[in-house]
């Protein structure tokens, strides 16, 4: 490429090519561009949304370490349950705080990037949350561009909207928005962040997880870091980049301490049954989960709230 493109997060021209990866899925190499102003790392070329087909959700696509369909069908029998319970717990604690949204008896929750619908199903089954003001019913909505979106609407009865349909919703529609491992799939994160910020109620919480390029593991591994999957992870972040995006969208960074989310990430990477067994025992050891959190910087990536 003759010159590095402008940053897709902040628009700066102060970017440079950091390296490339060749992958079987593409005849051309994927080029990583780094922004020296906001520390954003982005990939070219950008894979079309058609990559998120049934094979992808069944664990037969670019990321074979996940099987979203199996998680949807029986999330209680998978390691994903620990992540879902953690997210609901974080949301419940936030809703119990003084600055949380107070209007209405129901909790309106948007799962942005809902995929095959596992979290939607968990939230629908959970039905309600307990707060100091009493029990509040959960009203869930999803949004995605993948092949399962229509299936979730017609076969499971979920309210799933496209990003274009979300843009038609009024300001302050949701108490909680989750964006779990999704923003790295989005080419231009700024407009999406502004949309989610607008849809949050004042005091509402954005629960967002993504890989941390500033973590010790990412710094050590460089572009060999496991999160660097350029076919699908086309936007890569560190805490400073997220904080800048939040500020531009009118959000305030909010740090949380993950437990179940980290448990799931550890077990997801286990591979063999024996290694999974060993990691389950290791997770019971004092300090092991905190060490993994420090190594990968999971809790160092802030969530956000709308003031």
Backbone as numpy.savetxt, mean C-alpha at the origin, in Angstrom:
# Nx Ny Nz CAx CAy CAz Cx Cy Cz
18.99 6.22 -23.40 18.13 7.41 -23.40 19.04 8.65 -23.40
18.69 9.66 -24.19 19.55 10.82 -24.34 19.59 11.69 -23.09
18.51 11.77 -22.34 18.48 12.59 -21.14 17.47 12.00 -20.17
17.69 12.27 -18.88 16.77 11.77 -17.86 15.48 12.59 -17.89
14.34 11.95 -17.71 13.06 12.68 -17.73 12.85 13.44 -16.43
11.86 14.33 -16.45 11.49 15.06 -15.23 10.92 14.09 -14.20
11.08 14.46 -12.94 10.59 13.62 -11.85 9.07 13.52 -11.91
8.54 12.32 -11.80 7.09 12.11 -11.86 6.41 12.42 -10.54
7.19 12.70 -9.49 6.58 13.04 -8.20 6.56 14.54 -7.95
7.69 15.23 -8.22 7.75 16.67 -7.91 7.95 17.54 -9.14
8.20 16.94 -10.30 8.36 17.71 -11.53 9.76 18.26 -11.75
10.67 18.01 -10.83 12.03 18.53 -10.96 12.73 17.93 -12.18
13.62 18.74 -12.77 14.46 18.25 -13.86 15.81 17.76 -13.34
15.98 17.83 -12.02 17.23 17.43 -11.40 17.23 15.92 -11.16
17.18 15.16 -12.23 17.12 13.71 -12.15 18.30 13.10 -12.88
18.55 11.83 -12.57 19.67 11.13 -13.19 19.33 9.65 -13.30
19.88 9.00 -14.31 19.70 7.56 -14.44 20.54 6.86 -13.39
19.90 6.00 -12.60 20.62 5.33 -11.52 21.06 3.92 -11.91
20.40 3.31 -12.85 20.76 1.96 -13.26 19.64 1.34 -14.06
19.82 0.09 -14.43 18.81 -0.59 -15.24 18.72 -2.05 -14.85
17.62 -2.67 -15.23 17.41 -4.10 -15.03 16.80 -4.68 -16.31
17.29 -5.83 -16.69 16.66 -6.58 -17.79 15.79 -7.67 -17.18
14.58 -7.79 -17.71 13.63 -8.77 -17.18 13.05 -9.57 -18.34
12.68 -10.84 -18.08 12.12 -11.67 -19.15 10.83 -11.13 -19.74
10.13 -10.29 -18.98 8.83 -9.79 -19.44 8.94 -8.68 -20.46
10.14 -8.15 -20.69 10.27 -7.00 -21.58 11.50 -7.13 -22.48
11.36 -6.79 -23.77 12.53 -6.83 -24.67 13.50 -5.70 -24.40
13.02 -4.63 -23.73 13.85 -3.48 -23.43 14.20 -3.47 -21.94
15.36 -2.92 -21.59 15.70 -2.83 -20.16 14.82 -1.79 -19.47
14.58 -2.00 -18.18 13.89 -1.02 -17.36 14.95 -0.08 -16.77
14.73 1.22 -16.96 15.67 2.23 -16.49 15.13 2.87 -15.21
15.97 2.94 -14.19 15.61 3.61 -12.94 16.16 5.04 -12.96
15.28 6.00 -12.68 15.67 7.40 -12.61 15.48 7.91 -11.19
16.49 8.58 -10.66 16.45 9.11 -9.30 16.32 10.62 -9.33
15.47 11.16 -8.47 15.32 12.61 -8.34 16.16 13.08 -7.16
17.09 13.99 -7.41 17.95 14.48 -6.35 17.26 15.52 -5.48
16.07 15.98 -5.87 15.34 16.96 -5.06 14.41 16.32 -4.05
13.66 15.27 -4.47 12.69 14.67 -3.55 13.00 13.21 -3.22
14.10 12.67 -3.78 14.57 11.31 -3.51 13.62 10.22 -4.04
12.81 10.59 -4.99 11.90 9.65 -5.64 12.69 8.83 -6.66
12.35 7.55 -6.80 12.96 6.68 -7.80 11.84 6.14 -8.67
11.97 6.31 -9.98 10.89 5.87 -10.86 11.45 5.12 -12.06
10.58 4.32 -12.67 10.98 3.35 -13.69 10.39 3.72 -15.04
11.17 3.51 -16.08 10.69 3.58 -17.46 11.22 2.38 -18.22
10.46 1.77 -19.13 9.07 2.13 -19.47 8.09 1.68 -18.40
6.88 2.23 -18.45 5.82 1.89 -17.51 4.97 0.76 -18.09
4.82 -0.31 -17.33 4.00 -1.44 -17.77 2.53 -1.06 -17.77
1.75 -1.43 -18.79 0.32 -1.09 -18.81 -0.46 -1.83 -17.73
-1.64 -1.30 -17.40 -2.48 -1.89 -16.35 -2.91 -3.31 -16.67
-2.80 -3.72 -17.93 -3.22 -5.07 -18.30 -2.40 -6.15 -17.60
-1.27 -5.79 -16.99 -0.47 -6.77 -16.25 -1.24 -7.30 -15.04
-2.22 -6.52 -14.55 -2.99 -6.91 -13.37 -4.20 -7.73 -13.79
-3.89 -8.89 -14.36 -4.94 -9.79 -14.84 -5.18 -10.91 -13.84
-6.01 -11.87 -14.20 -6.32 -12.96 -13.28 -5.08 -13.74 -12.88
-4.13 -13.92 -13.80 -2.91 -14.65 -13.48 -2.12 -13.93 -12.39
-2.09 -12.62 -12.45 -1.39 -11.84 -11.42 -2.00 -12.09 -10.05
-3.33 -12.02 -9.96 -4.00 -12.20 -8.67 -3.96 -13.65 -8.19
-3.74 -14.57 -9.10 -3.65 -15.99 -8.73 -2.23 -16.42 -8.38
-1.27 -15.49 -8.38 0.10 -15.84 -8.07 0.84 -16.46 -9.24
0.35 -16.25 -10.46 1.00 -16.80 -11.65 1.55 -15.69 -12.55
1.63 -14.47 -11.99 2.09 -13.34 -12.77 3.48 -12.88 -12.37
3.70 -11.58 -12.40 5.01 -11.01 -12.13 5.46 -11.29 -10.71
4.53 -11.27 -9.76 4.87 -11.48 -8.35 4.32 -12.82 -7.89
5.10 -13.89 -7.98 4.59 -15.21 -7.61 4.54 -15.45 -6.11
4.98 -14.46 -5.30 5.00 -14.65 -3.85 3.65 -14.40 -3.22
2.67 -13.99 -4.00 1.34 -13.72 -3.46 0.30 -14.49 -4.26
-0.79 -14.82 -3.59 -1.94 -15.41 -4.25 -3.17 -14.72 -3.66
-3.52 -13.60 -4.26 -4.59 -12.76 -3.72 -5.94 -13.47 -3.76
-6.14 -14.30 -4.76 -7.42 -15.01 -4.85 -7.58 -15.95 -3.66
-6.54 -16.69 -3.32 -6.61 -17.60 -2.17 -6.83 -16.83 -0.88
-6.17 -15.66 -0.78 -6.35 -14.84 0.42 -7.79 -14.33 0.52
-8.39 -14.02 -0.61 -9.78 -13.57 -0.57 -10.70 -14.72 -0.17
-10.49 -15.89 -0.74 -11.39 -17.00 -0.48 -11.29 -17.50 0.96
-10.10 -17.43 1.56 -9.93 -17.95 2.92 -8.85 -17.15 3.63
-9.11 -15.86 3.87 -8.08 -15.03 4.47 -7.73 -15.49 5.88
-8.69 -16.10 6.59 -8.41 -16.56 7.95 -7.44 -17.73 7.97
-7.29 -18.42 6.86 -6.36 -19.53 6.79 -5.01 -19.15 6.20
-4.76 -17.84 6.03 -3.50 -17.37 5.44 -2.79 -16.43 6.40
-1.51 -16.17 6.10 -0.72 -15.25 6.92 -1.22 -13.81 6.79
-1.99 -13.52 5.75 -2.48 -12.16 5.53 -3.37 -11.68 6.67
-3.99 -12.58 7.39 -4.90 -12.20 8.47 -4.20 -11.29 9.48
-2.93 -11.55 9.77 -2.22 -10.73 10.76 -2.11 -9.29 10.27
-1.93 -9.09 8.97 -1.88 -7.74 8.42 -3.25 -7.06 8.53
-4.30 -7.77 8.14 -5.64 -7.20 8.20 -6.00 -6.78 9.63
-5.72 -7.63 10.59 -6.04 -7.33 11.99 -5.24 -6.12 12.48
-4.00 -6.03 12.06 -3.17 -4.88 12.44 -3.75 -3.59 11.89
-4.14 -3.59 10.63 -4.69 -2.38 10.01 -5.99 -1.95 10.70
-6.86 -2.91 11.00 -8.10 -2.57 11.68 -7.82 -2.04 13.07
-6.84 -2.62 13.76 -6.48 -2.13 15.08 -5.95 -0.71 15.04
-5.11 -0.40 14.07 -4.59 0.96 13.93 -5.72 1.95 13.64
-6.64 1.56 12.78 -7.77 2.44 12.47 -8.65 2.64 13.70
-8.89 1.58 14.44 -9.73 1.68 15.64 -9.11 2.61 16.67
-7.81 2.49 16.88 -7.14 3.38 17.83 -7.21 4.83 17.36
-7.06 5.04 16.06 -7.16 6.41 15.55 -8.57 6.97 15.77
-9.58 6.16 15.51 -10.96 6.62 15.67 -11.32 6.91 17.12
-10.52 6.40 18.04 -10.77 6.63 19.46 -10.09 7.90 19.97
-9.32 8.55 19.10 -8.60 9.76 19.50 -9.46 11.00 19.30
-9.09 12.06 20.00 -9.91 13.27 20.00 -10.01 13.96 18.66
-8.93 13.89 17.83 -8.95 14.61 16.56 -9.57 13.80 15.43
-10.00 12.57 15.71 -10.60 11.73 14.68 -11.96 12.28 14.26
-12.42 11.93 13.05 -13.74 12.39 12.60 -14.84 11.97 13.57
-15.77 12.88 13.86 -16.85 12.61 14.81 -18.21 12.51 14.13
-18.31 13.04 12.93 -19.62 13.08 12.29 -20.12 11.72 11.84
-21.38 11.42 12.15 -22.00 10.18 11.68 -21.69 9.01 12.58
-22.57 8.02 12.56 -22.40 6.85 13.41 -21.60 5.75 12.71
-21.54 5.77 11.38 -20.82 4.75 10.63 -19.39 5.20 10.34
-18.51 4.20 10.16 -17.14 4.46 9.73 -17.06 4.12 8.25
-16.82 5.12 7.44 -16.71 4.92 6.00 -15.24 4.70 5.65
-14.96 3.53 5.06 -13.59 3.08 4.80 -13.44 2.79 3.32
-12.46 3.43 2.70 -12.11 3.16 1.30 -10.81 2.36 1.26
-10.84 1.20 0.59 -9.61 0.46 0.34 -9.19 0.75 -1.09
-8.24 1.67 -1.22 -7.76 2.09 -2.53 -6.73 1.08 -3.02
-6.96 0.51 -4.20 -6.11 -0.57 -4.68 -6.50 -1.87 -4.02
-7.79 -2.18 -4.05 -8.33 -3.31 -3.28 -7.98 -4.67 -3.87
-7.44 -4.71 -5.10 -6.99 -5.98 -5.67 -8.10 -7.00 -5.78
-7.85 -8.19 -5.23 -8.84 -9.27 -5.27 -9.85 -9.18 -4.14
-9.72 -8.17 -3.26 -10.78 -7.90 -2.29 -10.61 -8.53 -0.92
-9.43 -9.03 -0.58 -9.25 -9.68 0.71 -9.54 -8.76 1.89
-9.00 -7.54 1.88 -9.24 -6.61 2.98 -10.70 -6.17 3.02
-11.31 -5.98 1.85 -12.73 -5.64 1.82 -13.56 -6.72 2.51
-13.26 -7.97 2.20 -14.01 -9.07 2.80 -13.79 -9.12 4.31
-12.55 -8.94 4.75 -12.26 -8.93 6.17 -13.02 -7.82 6.88
-13.03 -6.62 6.30 -13.73 -5.50 6.93 -15.23 -5.73 6.95
-15.77 -6.29 5.87 -17.21 -6.58 5.85 -17.56 -7.62 6.90
-16.71 -8.63 7.06 -16.95 -9.64 8.09 -16.79 -9.07 9.49
-15.88 -8.12 9.66 -15.67 -7.50 10.98 -16.87 -6.66 11.40
-17.50 -6.02 10.44 -18.80 -5.35 10.60 -18.75 -4.03 11.36
-17.99 -3.96 12.46 -18.04 -2.76 13.31 -16.73 -2.61 14.07
-16.52 -1.41 14.60 -15.38 -1.14 15.48 -15.90 -0.57 16.78
-15.17 -0.83 17.85 -15.53 -0.32 19.17 -14.71 0.94 19.46
-15.39 2.05 19.76 -14.73 3.30 20.13 -15.29 3.77 21.46
-14.65 4.78 22.09 -15.19 5.31 23.35 -16.62 5.82 23.24
-17.04 6.14 22.03 -18.41 6.62 21.82 -19.37 5.48 21.48
-18.87 4.25 21.55 -19.71 3.10 21.28 -19.33 2.40 19.99
-20.13 1.42 19.64 -19.87 0.64 18.44 -20.26 1.42 17.19
-19.37 1.39 16.18 -19.65 2.07 14.93 -19.55 1.08 13.78
-20.56 1.05 12.94 -20.61 0.11 11.82 -19.62 0.50 10.73
-19.02 -0.51 10.11 -18.10 -0.29 9.00 -18.85 -0.30 7.68
-18.66 0.73 6.88 -19.20 0.81 5.53 -18.02 0.89 4.57
-17.81 -0.17 3.79 -16.58 -0.27 3.01 -16.83 -0.07 1.52
-15.83 0.52 0.89 -15.82 0.71 -0.56 -14.41 0.38 -1.04
-14.30 -0.15 -2.25 -13.00 -0.44 -2.84 -12.80 0.34 -4.12
-11.55 0.37 -4.56 -11.22 0.97 -5.85 -10.03 0.25 -6.43
-10.10 -0.07 -7.73 -8.99 -0.74 -8.39 -9.19 -0.69 -9.89
-8.10 -0.98 -10.62 -8.17 -1.05 -12.08 -7.94 -2.47 -12.57
-7.65 -3.41 -11.67 -7.33 -4.77 -12.06 -8.53 -5.58 -12.51
-8.25 -6.80 -12.97 -9.28 -7.64 -13.57 -10.35 -8.10 -12.58
-10.05 -8.05 -11.27 -11.01 -8.53 -10.29 -12.07 -7.49 -9.93
-11.89 -6.26 -10.38 -12.81 -5.20 -9.96 -14.26 -5.53 -10.29
-14.52 -5.92 -11.54 -15.88 -6.24 -11.95 -16.41 -7.46 -11.20
-15.55 -8.43 -10.97 -15.96 -9.64 -10.25 -16.39 -9.31 -8.82
-15.67 -8.41 -8.17 -16.02 -8.03 -6.80 -17.38 -7.33 -6.76
-17.67 -6.59 -7.83 -18.97 -5.92 -7.88 -20.10 -6.91 -8.14
-19.96 -7.72 -9.17 -21.08 -8.55 -9.62 -21.24 -9.84 -8.83
-20.12 -10.46 -8.42 -20.20 -11.75 -7.75 -20.22 -11.64 -6.23
-19.56 -10.60 -5.68 -19.47 -10.49 -4.21 -20.28 -9.33 -3.66
-20.80 -8.47 -4.53 -21.67 -7.39 -4.07 -20.97 -6.22 -3.42
-19.66 -6.07 -3.65 -18.94 -4.93 -3.08 -19.13 -3.69 -3.94
-19.05 -2.55 -3.27 -19.07 -1.27 -3.97 -17.62 -0.95 -4.36
-17.28 -1.21 -5.61 -15.92 -0.99 -6.10 -15.97 0.05 -7.21
-15.19 1.11 -7.05 -15.21 2.22 -8.01 -13.86 2.32 -8.73
-13.90 2.83 -9.93 -12.68 3.16 -10.65 -12.13 4.47 -10.10
-10.84 4.78 -10.35 -10.32 6.08 -9.92 -11.13 7.25 -10.49
-11.63 7.09 -11.71 -12.43 8.16 -12.31 -13.74 8.34 -11.55
-14.34 7.24 -11.10 -15.57 7.34 -10.32 -15.31 7.91 -8.94
-14.16 7.59 -8.36 -13.81 8.18 -7.06 -13.73 9.70 -7.15
-13.22 10.19 -8.27 -13.06 11.63 -8.43 -14.39 12.37 -8.40
-15.50 11.67 -8.61 -16.83 12.30 -8.59 -17.43 12.35 -7.19
-16.81 11.67 -6.21 -17.34 11.66 -4.85 -17.08 12.99 -4.17
-17.94 13.38 -3.22 -17.75 14.66 -2.53 -16.56 14.65 -1.58
-16.08 15.83 -1.25 -14.99 15.96 -0.28 -15.38 15.30 1.04
-14.38 14.76 1.73 -14.61 14.23 3.07 -15.55 13.04 3.11
-15.43 12.14 2.16 -16.35 10.99 2.11 -15.95 9.86 3.05
-14.68 9.83 3.52 -14.21 8.66 4.24 -13.49 9.03 5.54
-13.75 8.21 6.55 -13.03 8.34 7.82 -11.64 7.71 7.73
-11.56 6.59 7.02 -10.32 5.83 6.86 -10.13 5.50 5.38
-8.91 5.68 4.89 -8.54 5.21 3.56 -7.29 4.35 3.72
-7.35 3.15 3.17 -6.16 2.29 3.16 -5.62 2.22 1.73
-4.30 2.28 1.64 -3.61 2.14 0.36 -2.43 1.23 0.64
-2.68 -0.07 0.65 -1.71 -1.06 1.11 -0.96 -1.63 -0.09
0.33 -1.31 -0.15 1.19 -1.79 -1.23 0.58 -1.48 -2.60
0.20 -0.22 -2.78 -0.42 0.17 -4.05 0.25 1.36 -4.71
0.76 2.31 -3.91 1.27 3.55 -4.52 2.49 3.30 -5.39
3.21 2.20 -5.12 4.37 1.87 -5.94 3.97 1.41 -7.34
2.70 1.11 -7.53 2.20 0.68 -8.84 1.71 1.86 -9.68
1.74 3.06 -9.12 1.16 4.24 -9.77 2.25 5.12 -10.34
2.14 5.47 -11.62 3.20 6.21 -12.29 3.35 7.63 -11.74
2.24 8.32 -11.53 2.29 9.70 -11.05 1.55 9.77 -9.71
2.27 9.72 -8.60 1.61 9.64 -7.29 0.95 10.93 -6.82
1.39 12.08 -7.33 0.87 13.34 -6.84 -0.64 13.50 -6.99
-1.20 13.34 -8.20 -2.65 13.47 -8.36 -3.44 12.47 -7.53
-2.93 11.25 -7.40 -3.62 10.25 -6.58 -3.62 10.66 -5.12
-2.48 11.16 -4.63 -2.41 11.59 -3.23 -3.37 12.75 -2.97
-3.46 13.68 -3.91 -4.38 14.80 -3.73 -5.83 14.33 -3.73
-6.15 13.34 -4.55 -7.50 12.79 -4.56 -7.82 12.14 -3.22
-6.92 11.30 -2.71 -7.17 10.63 -1.44 -7.27 11.64 -0.30
-6.45 12.68 -0.35 -6.52 13.72 0.68 -7.87 14.42 0.66
-8.36 14.70 -0.53 -9.67 15.37 -0.64 -10.79 14.48 -0.13
-10.68 13.18 -0.36 -11.74 12.26 0.03 -11.75 11.96 1.53
-10.66 12.26 2.23 -10.62 12.06 3.68 -11.41 13.14 4.40
-12.11 12.75 5.45 -12.72 13.72 6.33 -11.64 14.44 7.14
-11.87 15.66 7.60 -10.92 16.27 8.53 -10.72 15.36 9.75
-9.47 15.09 10.06 -9.15 14.14 11.11 -9.06 12.71 10.64
-9.40 12.45 9.39 -9.37 11.09 8.84 -7.94 10.59 8.66
-7.81 9.28 8.62 -6.49 8.63 8.57 -6.28 7.92 7.24
-5.12 8.15 6.64 -4.68 7.40 5.47 -3.66 6.36 5.94
-4.02 5.08 5.82 -3.12 3.98 6.14 -2.41 3.57 4.85
-1.12 3.83 4.78 -0.38 3.57 3.54 0.88 2.78 3.86
1.08 1.69 3.13 2.33 0.94 3.24 2.96 0.82 1.86
4.29 0.87 1.86 5.06 0.67 0.64 6.51 0.43 1.07
7.33 -0.04 0.14 8.72 -0.31 0.47 9.49 0.96 0.79
10.53 0.84 1.62 11.31 1.98 2.09 12.72 1.92 1.48
12.98 2.80 0.50 14.28 2.82 -0.15 15.38 3.41 0.71
15.01 4.00 1.85 16.02 4.53 2.77 16.37 3.55 3.87
15.78 2.37 3.85 16.03 1.38 4.89 17.44 0.81 4.75
18.00 0.27 5.85 19.33 -0.35 5.75 19.40 -1.45 4.70
18.36 -2.27 4.60 18.37 -3.35 3.62 18.38 -2.82 2.19
17.57 -1.79 1.93 17.52 -1.22 0.58 18.83 -0.54 0.22
19.44 0.15 1.18 20.71 0.81 0.90 21.81 -0.22 0.61
21.76 -1.34 1.31 22.77 -2.38 1.11 22.59 -3.07 -0.24
21.34 -3.37 -0.60 21.07 -4.16 -1.80 21.00 -3.32 -3.07
20.73 -2.04 -2.95 20.61 -1.21 -4.15 19.45 -1.67 -5.03
19.68 -1.74 -6.32 18.63 -2.16 -7.24 18.35 -3.66 -7.18
19.12 -4.39 -6.37 18.84 -5.79 -6.12 17.92 -5.99 -4.92
17.53 -4.89 -4.30 16.54 -4.93 -3.22 15.28 -5.62 -3.73
14.73 -6.52 -2.91 13.60 -7.33 -3.36 12.39 -6.55 -3.81
12.26 -5.31 -3.36 11.12 -4.48 -3.75 11.25 -3.94 -5.17
12.45 -4.01 -5.73 12.67 -3.49 -7.08 12.21 -4.52 -8.10
10.93 -4.46 -8.42 10.31 -5.29 -9.46 9.76 -4.34 -10.51
10.57 -3.95 -11.49 10.21 -2.82 -12.36 8.99 -3.03 -13.23
8.57 -4.29 -13.45 7.35 -4.52 -14.22 6.12 -3.93 -13.52
6.13 -3.95 -12.17 4.95 -3.51 -11.43 5.26 -2.41 -10.42
6.45 -2.40 -9.84 6.82 -1.36 -8.88 7.54 -0.26 -9.65
6.75 0.65 -10.18 7.27 1.67 -11.08 7.57 2.98 -10.37
7.18 3.08 -9.09 7.44 4.26 -8.27 7.92 3.80 -6.91
9.08 4.29 -6.49 9.70 3.82 -5.25 10.00 5.01 -4.34
9.79 4.81 -3.04 9.73 5.92 -2.10 10.65 5.71 -0.90
10.95 6.82 -0.24 11.56 6.82 1.07 10.70 7.74 1.94
10.92 7.81 3.25 10.07 8.66 4.10 10.03 10.13 3.66
11.16 10.67 3.23 11.19 12.08 2.83 10.29 12.33 1.63
10.28 11.40 0.67 9.42 11.56 -0.50 7.96 11.54 -0.11
7.58 10.59 0.75 6.19 10.52 1.19 5.79 11.79 1.93
6.65 12.26 2.82 6.32 13.47 3.58 6.09 14.66 2.65
6.89 14.75 1.60 6.72 15.84 0.64 5.40 15.69 -0.11
5.06 14.49 -0.53 3.78 14.26 -1.20 2.61 14.59 -0.29
2.70 14.16 0.96 1.64 14.46 1.92 1.46 15.97 2.08
2.59 16.67 2.26 2.50 18.12 2.44 1.89 18.81 1.24
2.27 18.39 0.05 1.71 19.00 -1.17 0.21 18.75 -1.28
-0.27 17.66 -0.68 -1.70 17.32 -0.74 -2.47 17.85 0.47
-1.80 18.53 1.38 -2.47 19.07 2.56 -2.65 18.08 3.69
-1.84 17.03 3.70 -1.90 16.01 4.76 -0.73 16.18 5.71
-0.90 15.64 6.90 0.14 15.67 7.94 0.66 14.25 8.14
1.97 14.04 8.08 2.50 12.68 8.31 2.11 12.16 9.69
1.82 10.88 9.73 1.41 10.23 10.98 2.13 8.88 11.05
3.03 8.74 12.01 3.78 7.50 12.13 3.05 6.51 13.03
3.00 5.27 12.61 2.38 4.20 13.39 3.42 3.10 13.58
3.17 2.24 14.55 4.07 1.10 14.80 3.36 -0.17 14.37
3.89 -0.82 13.34 3.27 -2.04 12.82 3.74 -3.27 13.58
2.84 -4.23 13.69 3.18 -5.55 14.22 2.72 -6.64 13.25
1.42 -6.76 13.07 0.89 -7.78 12.17 1.33 -7.58 10.73
1.47 -6.35 10.31 1.95 -6.07 8.95 3.34 -6.67 8.76
4.20 -6.51 9.77 5.56 -7.05 9.69 5.53 -8.57 9.76
4.68 -9.11 10.60 4.53 -10.57 10.67 4.21 -11.14 9.30
3.26 -10.52 8.61 2.89 -11.00 7.28 4.06 -10.89 6.31
4.77 -9.76 6.32 5.87 -9.57 5.39 6.96 -10.62 5.61
7.23 -10.93 6.87 8.25 -11.93 7.18 7.83 -13.29 6.63
6.60 -13.69 6.92 6.15 -15.01 6.51 5.94 -15.11 5.00
5.57 -14.00 4.39 5.39 -13.99 2.93 6.69 -14.35 2.22
7.80 -13.91 2.77 9.09 -14.13 2.13 9.72 -15.46 2.50
9.01 -16.29 3.28 9.62 -17.49 3.84 10.05 -18.50 2.79
9.21 -18.73 1.78 9.55 -19.72 0.77 9.19 -21.12 1.21
10.12 -21.88 1.69 9.90 -23.28 2.04 9.14 -23.42 3.36
8.40 -24.52 3.54 7.68 -24.76 4.81 8.61 -24.77 6.01
9.82 -25.34 5.86 10.73 -25.36 6.99 11.15 -23.95 7.39
11.45 -23.12 6.41 11.83 -21.75 6.73 10.66 -20.98 7.35
9.45 -21.24 6.88 8.27 -20.61 7.47 8.14 -21.02 8.94
8.37 -22.30 9.22 8.29 -22.79 10.59 9.33 -22.09 11.47
10.54 -21.94 10.96 11.60 -21.27 11.71 11.26 -19.80 11.96
10.72 -19.14 10.93 10.39 -17.73 11.09 9.23 -17.52 12.06
8.28 -18.42 12.07 7.18 -18.32 13.04 7.74 -18.37 14.46
8.69 -19.23 14.71 9.30 -19.30 16.04 10.14 -18.06 16.32
10.84 -17.57 15.30 11.66 -16.38 15.48 10.80 -15.16 15.84
9.60 -15.08 15.26 8.72 -13.95 15.54 8.27 -13.91 17.00
8.39 -15.03 17.71 8.03 -15.06 19.12 9.17 -14.56 20.02
10.36 -14.43 19.46 11.51 -14.01 20.25 11.43 -12.50 20.51
11.75 -12.07 21.73 11.74 -10.63 22.02 12.72 -9.88 21.10
12.23 -8.84 20.50 13.07 -7.98 19.68 13.21 -8.38 18.23
12.77 -9.61 17.85 12.98 -10.02 16.46 12.15 -9.18 15.50
10.88 -8.97 15.82 10.02 -8.18 14.93 10.55 -6.74 14.83
11.01 -6.18 15.94 11.56 -4.82 15.93 12.82 -4.74 15.08
13.63 -5.80 15.12 14.85 -5.82 14.30 14.47 -5.83 12.81
13.50 -6.67 12.44 13.07 -6.71 11.04 12.49 -5.36 10.63
11.72 -4.73 11.51 11.14 -3.42 11.24 12.24 -2.39 10.99
13.29 -2.44 11.80 14.40 -1.51 11.61 15.13 -1.80 10.31
15.35 -3.07 10.01 16.12 -3.47 8.83 15.44 -3.03 7.54
14.10 -3.17 7.49 13.35 -2.85 6.28 12.63 -1.50 6.36
12.66 -0.86 7.53 12.09 0.48 7.66 10.60 0.56 7.43
9.86 -0.48 7.82 8.42 -0.51 7.55 7.69 0.58 8.31
7.89 0.65 9.62 7.20 1.66 10.42 7.78 3.05 10.23
8.95 3.15 9.60 9.53 4.46 9.31 8.84 5.16 8.15
8.02 4.41 7.40 7.26 5.02 6.30 5.96 5.56 6.88
5.77 6.87 6.87 4.61 7.44 7.56 3.29 7.20 6.85
2.24 7.07 7.64 0.88 7.23 7.15 0.57 8.73 7.17
-0.69 9.10 7.12 -1.01 10.53 7.11 -2.43 10.75 7.61
-2.68 11.96 8.08 -4.04 12.35 8.45 -4.34 13.73 7.87
-5.62 13.94 7.69 -6.05 15.25 7.18 -6.35 16.15 8.37
-5.73 17.32 8.45 -5.97 18.21 9.60 -7.37 18.81 9.59
